[in-house]
């Protein structure tokens, strides 16, 4: 019981300091706080690895971030089980007695983050492998887990962009089509579908898309290159004890000053980002879907505590009463989560003639004004028919 209480307090303290460093634009300091914990065996190792890897990505250390994400992915696979003794212990104390193995939506996003890391290093083949692994996980969750985790338009959009960069037109078209099914409000997807459909020679589909989007004409890309900004906006929802049943968690959205970004070229061209995936909404839905299971588990825990306390009370009435109080005090909501996930994934695309440009990302408030956050100026070499990927994260 003491271990459960101390472990919960320790985790919250570590995460709060980590989050504070990132908010203060000190991602390397945040990573340093997590490094020892990330590579130390324990029930919370996976979550510490995820935080460590994310902080390194924000700091621009893509190589070390990749190593940490790969280790986290390995552990989510290895630890995707619970021992009988740990499950029993969790019934007597709290869910924190079980190894943290990541929520399913978190497991999928590990591969998205890995793909981003590889894109930033110019490794398109490796990025595409991660996109393929991501799609494999979605398939597994849908058909083996019996849940619809096909709510990841960013995964498919990222995959489609990579496939298009490698001129795999037909696969890119299929993934763009999946994005449209999940997020038809994305403006970019209309032109993407028609452009990819032309390249993939999807004649019948093209006729349907042109009727559906009569004003959309795909740009000719043979004489221009694309600069694509992947914008990770804000902070994902935060777990807190459920107000109706404090022994299970509830996710609450986290407000952000920066709601959108604008990709700017020093020459004066600019483009606003569009939201591809609302991570907060997906996370909240995933946890909501598990409420019945969580409540059943904690209800079973209540019954188990009463039985065990009664067995103790038969030998020592005072000790039995104290045991019941102690077990109930230790039974707290499991608040472990990947806290540094963004609230949303957004994309901005600019087409430019070949040449070298200075570009940056500027954060925008919900009203469209500058939020005070902006990236450094990047020097980008644009080549015809090629894509150049950039990554930026807002933290306020």
Buried (B, 14 or more C-beta within 10 A) or exposed (E): BEEBBEBBEEBEEBBEEBBEBBEEBBBBBBBBBBBEBBEEEEBBBBBBBBBBBBBBBBBEBBEBBBBBBBBBBEBBEEBEEEEEEBBBBBBBBBBBBBBBBBBBBBBBBBBBBBBBBBBBBEBBEBBBBBBBBBBEBBEBBEEEEEBEBBBBBBBBBBBBBBBBBBEBBEBBBBBBBBBBEBBEEBEBBBBBBBBBBBBBEBEEBBEEBBEEBEEBEBEEBEEBBBBBBBBBBBBBBBBEBBEEBBBBBBBEBBEBBBBBBBBBBEEEBBBBBBBBBBBBBBBBBBBEEBBEEBBEBBEEBBEBBEEBBEEBBEEEEEEBEBBBEBBBEBBBBBBBBBBBBBBBBBBBBBBBEEEEBEBBBBBBBEEEEEBEBBBEEBEBEBEEEEBBBBBBBBBB
